[in-house]
Amino acid sequence: MISKNKVSAIVSVFNEEKTIKEVVVSLLNCQLIDEVIVANDGSTDNTAKILRQIQQSYQFRYLEFKENKGKAYAMVSGAEISNGEILVFVDADTTGLNCKHIEKLITSLIFDQADMVIGRRCSEQNPKVDISKPIDDWLGGERALYRKDILPILWRMKDTRYGVETLLNLYYKSHNKRIKIIDLEGLIHFPKYKKYRLHVSLRNYTKETFQILRTIALNYLMVFTIIKNIIIKE
């Protein structure tokens, strides 16, 4: 597949020393990607050290924040300095990422079959048949979209933290843009309860839920627009 559009891959990372090298190197070795941007969101583990080691062998654009500013801030910071017409956002806490996944994410954009593509992680560790999957599908961190489409809302995205995917979904839906969910076979995402102790996982899940609900509340006009569009179609 040959794309005339320049593709920028953006990785926001916070304390993912176990997976960050595999993710970044996989992106750097993918010929479909023109530039890789990594935003280190105030990591306190060995993430920064690992990224600097990778820089000795590879070239990529690197942003490093002294304090944790949130996933959304890191994503937007990467988007603001990107040169690509197509942006591919990738989570740092995954394993098994390869160039075929990137191809699947951008193909529907290139052939005008979607305006935003969300990757559904599906593997033995992340089965598609799961009670939480309908929600997880829409909150997936692996997604591709056109940079021009999100330029108007970058300022609004920046402070949403883990509500950023929710905002993107609301914005696209309220503007009748096409969203497509595709399977990314073999891509494994590590849930928080496998990375942290139980009390830390519960605290993080609570924060994420609050940030998602806050994003919905602050963007209620988009929600009303979506509901109105559904009623009109029916």
C-alpha positions as a LaTeX table, in Angstrom:
\begin{tabular}{lrrr}
\hline
Residue & $x$ (\AA) & $y$ (\AA) & $z$ (\AA) \\
\hline
Met1 & 0.00 & 0.00 & 0.00 \\
Ile2 & 1.40 & 3.38 & $-1.02$ \\
Ser3 & 0.12 & 6.51 & 0.70 \\
Lys4 & 0.59 & 10.01 & $-0.68$ \\
Asn5 & $-0.11$ & 11.32 & 2.80 \\
Lys6 & 2.68 & 11.75 & 5.29 \\
Val7 & 2.07 & 9.69 & 8.42 \\
Ser8 & 3.11 & 10.73 & 11.93 \\
Ala9 & 2.97 & 8.23 & 14.79 \\
Ile10 & 2.54 & 9.71 & 18.26 \\
Val11 & 3.24 & 7.79 & 21.46 \\
Ser12 & 2.41 & 9.26 & 24.85 \\
Val13 & 4.11 & 7.39 & 27.68 \\
Phe14 & 4.08 & 7.48 & 31.45 \\
Asn15 & 6.09 & 4.88 & 33.39 \\
Glu16 & 6.07 & 2.10 & 30.79 \\
Glu17 & 9.67 & 0.90 & 31.02 \\
Lys18 & 8.69 & $-2.70$ & 30.24 \\
Thr19 & 7.03 & $-2.01$ & 26.89 \\
Ile20 & 8.18 & 1.36 & 25.56 \\
Lys21 & 11.22 & 0.09 & 23.66 \\
Glu22 & 9.25 & $-2.53$ & 21.72 \\
Val23 & 6.54 & $-0.03$ & 20.82 \\
Val24 & 8.88 & 2.73 & 19.65 \\
Val25 & 11.25 & 0.46 & 17.72 \\
Ser26 & 8.30 & $-1.23$ & 15.99 \\
Leu27 & 7.08 & 2.15 & 14.80 \\
Leu28 & 10.55 & 3.25 & 13.71 \\
Asn29 & 10.95 & 0.08 & 11.65 \\
Cys30 & 7.60 & 0.56 & 9.88 \\
Gln31 & 8.15 & 2.07 & 6.43 \\
Leu32 & 4.59 & 3.40 & 6.32 \\
Ile33 & 5.46 & 5.91 & 9.04 \\
Asp34 & 7.32 & 9.09 & 8.12 \\
Glu35 & 8.00 & 10.37 & 11.61 \\
Val36 & 7.71 & 9.08 & 15.16 \\
Ile37 & 7.01 & 11.45 & 18.04 \\
Val38 & 7.34 & 10.27 & 21.63 \\
Ala39 & 5.98 & 12.38 & 24.48 \\
Asn40 & 7.37 & 11.29 & 27.84 \\
Asp41 & 4.76 & 12.53 & 30.28 \\
Gly42 & 6.85 & 12.93 & 33.43 \\
Ser43 & 7.87 & 9.30 & 33.84 \\
Thr44 & 9.66 & 8.48 & 37.08 \\
Asp45 & 10.88 & 4.98 & 36.19 \\
Asn46 & 13.49 & 4.03 & 33.55 \\
Thr47 & 11.36 & 5.16 & 30.59 \\
Ala48 & 13.48 & 8.27 & 29.89 \\
Lys49 & 16.71 & 6.28 & 30.11 \\
Ile50 & 15.40 & 3.67 & 27.66 \\
Leu51 & 14.24 & 6.31 & 25.20 \\
Arg52 & 17.63 & 8.03 & 25.25 \\
Gln53 & 19.26 & 4.67 & 24.57 \\
Ile54 & 17.00 & 4.17 & 21.55 \\
Gln55 & 18.00 & 7.62 & 20.29 \\
Gln56 & 21.57 & 6.40 & 19.95 \\
Ser57 & 20.50 & 4.06 & 17.15 \\
Tyr58 & 17.34 & 5.70 & 15.77 \\
Gln59 & 16.05 & 9.16 & 15.00 \\
Phe60 & 12.71 & 10.27 & 16.36 \\
Arg61 & 11.24 & 13.42 & 17.83 \\
Tyr62 & 11.25 & 13.43 & 21.60 \\
Leu63 & 9.28 & 15.53 & 24.06 \\
Glu64 & 9.95 & 15.19 & 27.78 \\
Phe65 & 7.86 & 16.81 & 30.48 \\
Lys66 & 9.24 & 17.17 & 33.99 \\
Glu67 & 5.79 & 16.69 & 35.51 \\
Asn68 & 2.91 & 14.43 & 34.56 \\
Lys69 & 0.45 & 16.52 & 32.57 \\
Gly70 & $-1.93$ & 13.78 & 31.45 \\
Lys71 & $-2.32$ & 11.57 & 28.40 \\
Ala72 & $-4.30$ & 14.17 & 26.47 \\
Tyr73 & $-1.67$ & 16.88 & 26.98 \\
Ala74 & 1.03 & 14.53 & 25.69 \\
Met75 & $-1.06$ & 13.52 & 22.66 \\
Val76 & $-1.85$ & 17.13 & 21.77 \\
Ser77 & 1.76 & 18.22 & 22.24 \\
Gly78 & 2.79 & 15.56 & 19.75 \\
Ala79 & 0.06 & 16.53 & 17.31 \\
Glu80 & 1.02 & 20.21 & 17.49 \\
Ile81 & 4.59 & 19.58 & 16.29 \\
Ser82 & 3.73 & 16.80 & 13.83 \\
Asn83 & 4.28 & 17.15 & 10.08 \\
Gly84 & 2.01 & 14.36 & 8.92 \\
Glu85 & $-1.39$ & 14.72 & 7.30 \\
Ile86 & $-2.36$ & 11.46 & 9.00 \\
Leu87 & $-1.81$ & 11.01 & 12.73 \\
Val88 & $-1.58$ & 7.57 & 14.31 \\
Phe89 & $-1.87$ & 7.56 & 18.09 \\
Val90 & $-0.40$ & 4.51 & 19.82 \\
Asp91 & $-0.49$ & 3.54 & 23.50 \\
Ala92 & 2.84 & 2.71 & 25.13 \\
Asp93 & 1.53 & $-0.13$ & 27.32 \\
Thr94 & 1.15 & $-2.72$ & 24.56 \\
Thr95 & 3.15 & $-5.54$ & 23.07 \\
Gly96 & 2.96 & $-7.25$ & 19.69 \\
Leu97 & 2.65 & $-4.03$ & 17.70 \\
Asn98 & 3.76 & $-4.36$ & 14.07 \\
Cys99 & 3.56 & $-2.57$ & 10.73 \\
Lys100 & 0.49 & $-4.55$ & 9.65 \\
His101 & $-1.41$ & $-2.91$ & 12.49 \\
Ile102 & $-0.41$ & 0.53 & 11.21 \\
Glu103 & $-1.45$ & $-0.42$ & 7.69 \\
Lys104 & $-4.87$ & $-1.53$ & 8.90 \\
Leu105 & $-5.33$ & 1.70 & 10.84 \\
Ile106 & $-4.55$ & 4.03 & 7.94 \\
Thr107 & $-6.00$ & 2.06 & 5.00 \\
Ser108 & $-9.61$ & 3.10 & 5.62 \\
Leu109 & $-8.53$ & 6.74 & 5.78 \\
Ile110 & $-6.56$ & 6.57 & 2.56 \\
Phe111 & $-9.43$ & 4.92 & 0.67 \\
Asp112 & $-11.96$ & 7.36 & 2.15 \\
Gln113 & $-13.87$ & 4.67 & 4.06 \\
Ala114 & $-13.63$ & 6.46 & 7.40 \\
Asp115 & $-12.62$ & 9.74 & 9.02 \\
Met116 & $-11.26$ & 8.11 & 12.16 \\
Val117 & $-10.19$ & 4.50 & 12.65 \\
Ile118 & $-10.02$ & 2.90 & 16.10 \\
Gly119 & $-8.05$ & $-0.29$ & 16.65 \\
Arg120 & $-9.65$ & $-3.12$ & 18.59 \\
Arg121 & $-7.00$ & $-5.11$ & 20.44 \\
Cys122 & $-7.78$ & $-8.79$ & 20.08 \\
Ser123 & $-5.59$ & $-11.67$ & 21.19 \\
Glu124 & $-5.69$ & $-14.52$ & 23.67 \\
Gln125 & $-4.94$ & $-11.98$ & 26.39 \\
Asn126 & $-7.49$ & $-9.51$ & 24.99 \\
Pro127 & $-10.38$ & $-11.63$ & 23.69 \\
Lys128 & $-13.03$ & $-9.91$ & 21.61 \\
Val129 & $-15.82$ & $-11.60$ & 23.57 \\
Asp130 & $-15.75$ & $-9.78$ & 26.91 \\
Ile131 & $-18.38$ & $-7.89$ & 28.87 \\
Ser132 & $-16.23$ & $-4.75$ & 28.81 \\
Lys133 & $-15.28$ & $-4.92$ & 25.12 \\
Pro134 & $-18.07$ & $-2.66$ & 23.72 \\
Ile135 & $-16.74$ & 0.13 & 25.95 \\
Asp136 & $-13.07$ & $-0.72$ & 25.43 \\
Asp137 & $-13.54$ & $-0.67$ & 21.64 \\
Trp138 & $-14.53$ & 3.00 & 21.72 \\
Leu139 & $-11.81$ & 3.94 & 24.20 \\
Gly140 & $-9.00$ & 2.28 & 22.25 \\
Gly141 & $-5.75$ & 4.23 & 22.25 \\
Glu142 & $-4.67$ & 3.00 & 18.83 \\
Arg143 & $-6.41$ & 5.25 & 16.34 \\
Ala144 & $-5.73$ & 7.04 & 13.07 \\
Leu145 & $-7.22$ & 10.30 & 11.82 \\
Tyr146 & $-6.46$ & 13.34 & 9.69 \\
Arg147 & $-4.59$ & 16.08 & 11.50 \\
Lys148 & $-6.71$ & 18.79 & 9.88 \\
Asp149 & $-9.84$ & 17.30 & 11.41 \\
Ile150 & $-8.70$ & 17.72 & 15.02 \\
Leu151 & $-6.90$ & 21.05 & 14.70 \\
Pro152 & $-10.10$ & 22.93 & 15.74 \\
Ile153 & $-10.32$ & 21.01 & 19.03 \\
Leu154 & $-6.69$ & 20.58 & 20.07 \\
Trp155 & $-7.12$ & 23.28 & 22.70 \\
Arg156 & $-10.18$ & 21.46 & 24.07 \\
Met157 & $-8.43$ & 18.09 & 24.07 \\
Lys158 & $-5.40$ & 19.24 & 26.01 \\
Asp159 & $-6.95$ & 19.23 & 29.50 \\
Thr160 & $-9.12$ & 16.11 & 29.21 \\
Arg161 & $-6.42$ & 13.69 & 30.43 \\
Tyr162 & $-7.91$ & 10.15 & 30.09 \\
Gly163 & $-11.11$ & 11.62 & 28.69 \\
Val164 & $-9.36$ & 12.40 & 25.40 \\
Glu165 & $-10.70$ & 9.38 & 23.47 \\
Thr166 & $-14.21$ & 10.18 & 24.69 \\
Leu167 & $-13.90$ & 13.75 & 23.44 \\
Leu168 & $-12.68$ & 12.57 & 20.04 \\
Asn169 & $-15.62$ & 10.17 & 19.77 \\
Leu170 & $-18.12$ & 12.87 & 20.75 \\
Tyr171 & $-16.62$ & 15.39 & 18.34 \\
Tyr172 & $-16.63$ & 13.02 & 15.38 \\
Lys173 & $-20.10$ & 11.70 & 16.12 \\
Ser174 & $-21.59$ & 15.16 & 16.61 \\
His175 & $-20.15$ & 16.25 & 13.26 \\
Asn176 & $-21.43$ & 13.15 & 11.45 \\
Lys177 & $-17.93$ & 11.96 & 10.70 \\
Arg178 & $-17.37$ & 8.29 & 9.97 \\
Ile179 & $-15.77$ & 6.17 & 12.68 \\
Lys180 & $-14.60$ & 2.66 & 11.92 \\
Ile181 & $-13.41$ & 0.02 & 14.41 \\
Ile182 & $-11.00$ & $-2.59$ & 13.08 \\
Asp183 & $-9.33$ & $-5.63$ & 14.64 \\
Leu184 & $-5.63$ & $-5.50$ & 15.47 \\
Glu185 & $-4.89$ & $-9.20$ & 15.84 \\
Gly186 & $-2.03$ & $-10.04$ & 18.16 \\
Leu187 & $-1.84$ & $-6.64$ & 19.82 \\
Ile188 & $-1.81$ & $-7.12$ & 23.57 \\
His189 & $-2.76$ & $-4.39$ & 26.01 \\
Phe190 & $-1.87$ & $-4.76$ & 29.66 \\
Pro191 & $-4.73$ & $-3.69$ & 31.95 \\
Lys192 & $-3.88$ & $-1.69$ & 35.04 \\
Tyr193 & $-4.65$ & $-4.51$ & 37.46 \\
Lys194 & $-1.79$ & $-6.49$ & 35.86 \\
Lys195 & 0.67 & $-3.61$ & 36.08 \\
Tyr196 & $-0.07$ & $-2.20$ & 39.52 \\
Arg197 & $-1.17$ & $-3.33$ & 42.95 \\
Leu198 & $-4.91$ & $-3.62$ & 43.52 \\
His199 & $-5.35$ & $-0.37$ & 45.45 \\
Val200 & $-3.35$ & 1.57 & 42.83 \\
Ser201 & $-5.36$ & 0.01 & 40.00 \\
Leu202 & $-8.65$ & 0.91 & 41.69 \\
Arg203 & $-7.47$ & 4.47 & 42.24 \\
Asn204 & $-6.41$ & 4.81 & 38.60 \\
Tyr205 & $-9.66$ & 3.33 & 37.27 \\
Thr206 & $-11.61$ & 5.75 & 39.47 \\
Lys207 & $-9.63$ & 8.69 & 38.12 \\
Glu208 & $-10.14$ & 7.59 & 34.52 \\
Thr209 & $-13.88$ & 7.12 & 35.04 \\
Phe210 & $-14.16$ & 10.58 & 36.57 \\
Gln211 & $-12.17$ & 12.14 & 33.72 \\
Ile212 & $-14.38$ & 10.43 & 31.12 \\
Leu213 & $-17.59$ & 11.53 & 32.85 \\
Arg214 & $-16.21$ & 15.03 & 33.26 \\
Thr215 & $-15.44$ & 15.18 & 29.54 \\
Ile216 & $-18.99$ & 14.11 & 28.70 \\
Ala217 & $-20.46$ & 16.68 & 31.09 \\
Leu218 & $-18.33$ & 19.55 & 29.76 \\
Asn219 & $-19.22$ & 18.68 & 26.17 \\
Tyr220 & $-22.94$ & 18.17 & 26.69 \\
Leu221 & $-23.79$ & 20.14 & 23.54 \\
Met222 & $-22.03$ & 17.48 & 21.47 \\
Val223 & $-24.01$ & 14.79 & 23.30 \\
Phe224 & $-27.29$ & 16.59 & 22.55 \\
Thr225 & $-26.28$ & 16.93 & 18.89 \\
Ile226 & $-25.58$ & 13.21 & 18.64 \\
Ile227 & $-28.96$ & 12.36 & 20.23 \\
Lys228 & $-30.73$ & 14.78 & 17.89 \\
Asn229 & $-29.04$ & 13.25 & 14.85 \\
Ile230 & $-30.09$ & 9.76 & 15.97 \\
Ile231 & $-33.71$ & 10.88 & 16.41 \\
Ile232 & $-33.74$ & 12.54 & 13.00 \\
Lys233 & $-32.40$ & 9.41 & 11.31 \\
Glu234 & $-35.06$ & 7.30 & 12.95 \\
\hline
\end{tabular}
